[in-house]
Amino acid sequence: MVHEGDHTEFRAKLNAYSAGVLDDVEWLVVRTHLAECELCRAELGRPELWNRAAPQRISPTPQRVNRRPGWPVVIGAAAVAALIAFGVGYALGVTA
């Protein structure tokens, strides 16, 4: 049997429970209470509770890094140009 003071304590922890921020022991205590208490289960099912907890569950979007292509692109382009020049030179040398 849960006393009214305990019941108030559990209802106060429902935000943290729905957001998934309780430690293992608190989570188990609240979960056990929810199995026995219809009022707290009904409170947990209310959309307002989940809306209050939603910002805690959503991770921030990563910021895009807008950088110009650096030296790796320049070096890669130079390597491709050198290979093409070598290939063309080799092909012209073989046929001449």
DRENGU-279255 format. One line per field, with one value per residue: residue number from 0; residue in three letters; chain; x, y, z of N, C-alpha, C in turn. Coordinates in pm, whole numbers. Layout:
<sites>
num: c(NUM; ...);
residuo: c(ala; ...);
cadena: c(A; ...);
n.X: c(X; ...);
n.Y: c(Y; ...);
n.Z: c(Z; ...);
ca.X: c(X; ...);
ca.Y: c(Y; ...);
ca.Z: c(Z; ...);
c.X: c(X; ...);
c.Y: c(Y; ...);
c.Z: c(Z; ...);
</sites>
This chain:
<sites>
num: c(0; 1; 2; 3; 4; 5; 6; 7; 8; 9; 10; 11; 12; 13; 14; 15; 16; 17; 18; 19; 20; 21; 22; 23; 24; 25; 26; 27; 28; 29; 30; 31; 32; 33; 34; 35; 36; 37; 38; 39; 40; 41; 42; 43; 44; 45; 46; 47; 48; 49; 50; 51; 52; 53; 54; 55; 56; 57; 58; 59; 60; 61; 62; 63; 64; 65; 66; 67; 68; 69; 70; 71; 72; 73; 74; 75; 76; 77; 78; 79; 80; 81; 82; 83; 84; 85; 86; 87; 88; 89; 90; 91; 92; 93; 94; 95);
residuo: c(met; val; his; glu; gly; asp; his; thr; glu; phe; arg; ala; lys; leu; asn; ala; tyr; ser; ala; gly; val; leu; asp; asp; val; glu; trp; leu; val; val; arg; thr; his; leu; ala; glu; cys; glu; leu; cys; arg; ala; glu; leu; gly; arg; pro; glu; leu; trp; asn; arg; ala; ala; pro; gln; arg; ile; ser; pro; thr; pro; gln; arg; val; asn; arg; arg; pro; gly; trp; pro; val; val; ile; gly; ala; ala; ala; val; ala; ala; leu; ile; ala; phe; gly; val; gly; tyr; ala; leu; gly; val; thr; ala);
cadena: c(A; A; A; A; A; A; A; A; A; A; A; A; A; A; A; A; A; A; A; A; A; A; A; A; A; A; A; A; A; A; A; A; A; A; A; A; A; A; A; A; A; A; A; A; A; A; A; A; A; A; A; A; A; A; A; A; A; A; A; A; A; A; A; A; A; A; A; A; A; A; A; A; A; A; A; A; A; A; A; A; A; A; A; A; A; A; A; A; A; A; A; A; A; A; A; A);
n.X: c(85; 58; 137; -11; 183; 406; 297; 274; 543; 623; 472; 596; 833; 771; 818; 1097; 1119; 978; 1143; 1366; 1583; 1633; 1825; 1925; 1818; 1619; 1458; 1364; 1217; 1016; 901; 801; 613; 440; 331; 156; -6; -279; -352; -108; -20; -212; -153; 101; 36; -63; -55; 58; 257; 448; 509; 634; 861; 980; 1181; 1406; 1460; 1525; 1799; 2037; 2063; 2336; 2574; 2643; 2951; 3082; 3316; 3570; 3696; 4006; 4360; 4373; 4198; 4320; 4569; 4482; 4363; 4590; 4739; 4576; 4585; 4858; 4880; 4717; 4861; 5101; 5003; 4905; 5142; 5293; 5138; 5159; 5431; 5469; 5332; 5466);
n.Y: c(-118; 218; 526; 857; 1064; 930; 872; 1124; 1183; 992; 1073; 1312; 1225; 1130; 1284; 1270; 995; 947; 1084; 933; 968; 877; 706; 358; 237; 420; 415; 150; 152; 342; 215; -19; 97; 205; -27; -94; 127; 281; 548; 687; 557; 646; 917; 909; 842; 1074; 1323; 1574; 1531; 1388; 1577; 1771; 1633; 1586; 1774; 1693; 1446; 1477; 1501; 1757; 1897; 1826; 2072; 2191; 2190; 2428; 2425; 2518; 2316; 2177; 2130; 1847; 1806; 1959; 1832; 1579; 1641; 1731; 1495; 1333; 1482; 1457; 1181; 1155; 1313; 1168; 926; 1009; 1106; 871; 713; 858; 839; 567; 517; 670);
n.Z: c(0; -82; 62; 73; 69; -39; -285; -404; -428; -617; -839; -890; -994; -1243; -1475; -1504; -1531; -1771; -1943; -1932; -1759; -1506; -1254; -1231; -995; -905; -1132; -1128; -888; -947; -1166; -1047; -877; -1070; -1171; -974; -928; -1050; -1090; -1129; -1358; -1537; -1532; -1644; -1902; -2010; -2263; -2208; -2020; -2166; -2358; -2202; -2134; -2375; -2488; -2346; -2446; -2710; -2913; -2986; -3315; -3525; -3618; -3942; -4105; -4294; -4510; -4739; -5004; -4930; -4928; -4981; -5200; -5400; -5423; -5502; -5751; -5889; -5896; -6057; -6296; -6354; -6398; -6625; -6807; -6817; -6920; -7173; -7286; -7288; -7459; -7698; -7740; -7783; -8020; -8204);
ca.X: c(0; 136; 79; -30; 311; 485; 233; 315; 685; 630; 418; 697; 942; 724; 887; 1230; 1099; 941; 1258; 1471; 1701; 1647; 1925; 1864; 1740; 1498; 1375; 1299; 1118; 902; 839; 724; 498; 348; 262; 55; -85; -353; -350; 21; -18; -294; -75; 210; -18; -110; 37; 129; 378; 546; 553; 730; 984; 1034; 1309; 1515; 1487; 1569; 1937; 2052; 2109; 2475; 2592; 2720; 3075; 3097; 3456; 3609; 3787; 4143; 4473; 4351; 4137; 4422; 4668; 4416; 4350; 4724; 4777; 4500; 4641; 4989; 4857; 4667; 4973; 5192; 4937; 4903; 5282; 5333; 5065; 5217; 5566; 5462; 5282; 5552);
ca.Y: c(0; 341; 639; 974; 1134; 853; 885; 1255; 1171; 917; 1156; 1413; 1160; 1081; 1357; 1211; 858; 950; 1133; 832; 1021; 821; 599; 225; 209; 502; 365; 28; 189; 405; 111; -104; 176; 214; -156; -103; 250; 317; 694; 727; 506; 738; 1041; 883; 836; 1205; 1383; 1689; 1482; 1353; 1701; 1835; 1555; 1574; 1841; 1620; 1326; 1511; 1548; 1871; 1863; 1866; 2184; 2159; 2264; 2474; 2454; 2502; 2202; 2219; 2070; 1712; 1814; 2012; 1726; 1475; 1689; 1732; 1356; 1288; 1550; 1398; 1049; 1174; 1362; 1055; 832; 1066; 1107; 733; 669; 925; 787; 430; 518; 748);
ca.Z: c(0; -93; 133; -14; 54; -134; -415; -456; -466; -742; -947; -921; -1070; -1372; -1582; -1521; -1580; -1913; -2019; -1927; -1691; -1371; -1242; -1234; -874; -909; -1242; -1082; -787; -1016; -1250; -956; -834; -1183; -1184; -869; -912; -1171; -1106; -1187; -1497; -1616; -1543; -1737; -2037; -2056; -2360; -2152; -1954; -2269; -2421; -2112; -2133; -2511; -2513; -2284; -2524; -2845; -2915; -3077; -3449; -3544; -3708; -4061; -4118; -4432; -4540; -4878; -5020; -4902; -4998; -5035; -5332; -5491; -5444; -5581; -5889; -5949; -5923; -6174; -6414; -6383; -6457; -6761; -6889; -6836; -7010; -7308; -7333; -7315; -7578; -7814; -7757; -7834; -8157; -8294);
c.X: c(89; 63; 73; 100; 402; 430; 272; 460; 699; 580; 518; 810; 899; 789; 1022; 1220; 1069; 1054; 1373; 1597; 1716; 1760; 1851; 1774; 1610; 1402; 1296; 1191; 995; 828; 752; 599; 394; 270; 146; -43; -149; -350; -220; 34; -98; -220; 38; 161; -64; -8; 116; 260; 485; 596; 653; 864; 1051; 1165; 1428; 1553; 1542; 1712; 1948; 2104; 2254; 2484; 2680; 2844; 3089; 3241; 3478; 3697; 3931; 4245; 4447; 4289; 4239; 4524; 4608; 4402; 4484; 4770; 4704; 4555; 4775; 4973; 4806; 4780; 5071; 5133; 4935; 5044; 5329; 5267; 5122; 5357; 5566; 5421; 5375; 5670);
c.Y: c(123; 452; 759; 1052; 1064; 869; 1018; 1251; 1098; 1000; 1264; 1355; 1114; 1154; 1293; 1069; 859; 1001; 1034; 878; 971; 718; 466; 197; 289; 453; 242; 58; 250; 302; 18; -31; 186; 85; -166; 15; 293; 467; 741; 675; 598; 870; 1024; 881; 970; 1267; 1501; 1647; 1452; 1478; 1776; 1763; 1552; 1649; 1768; 1498; 1356; 1564; 1664; 1826; 1908; 1980; 2143; 2248; 2300; 2516; 2439; 2379; 2250; 2147; 1928; 1713; 1861; 1903; 1614; 1516; 1691; 1591; 1302; 1351; 1490; 1261; 1060; 1218; 1249; 956; 882; 1066; 968; 683; 733; 873; 649; 430; 592; 671);
c.Z: c(0; -21; 40; -34; -45; -276; -481; -502; -599; -860; -986; -1005; -1209; -1489; -1610; -1574; -1730; -2000; -2019; -1857; -1548; -1370; -1229; -1114; -875; -1017; -1197; -979; -853; -1100; -1164; -909; -947; -1203; -1086; -868; -1045; -1196; -1172; -1330; -1587; -1636; -1644; -1881; -2092; -2152; -2304; -2086; -2057; -2341; -2334; -2115; -2269; -2533; -2452; -2366; -2662; -2838; -3013; -3212; -3465; -3645; -3825; -4064; -4266; -4454; -4689; -4887; -5004; -4987; -5048; -5175; -5435; -5524; -5529; -5727; -5959; -5982; -6045; -6301; -6452; -6447; -6600; -6853; -6917; -6935; -7154; -7366; -7368; -7443; -7704; -7843; -7817; -7981; -8253; -8344);
</sites>
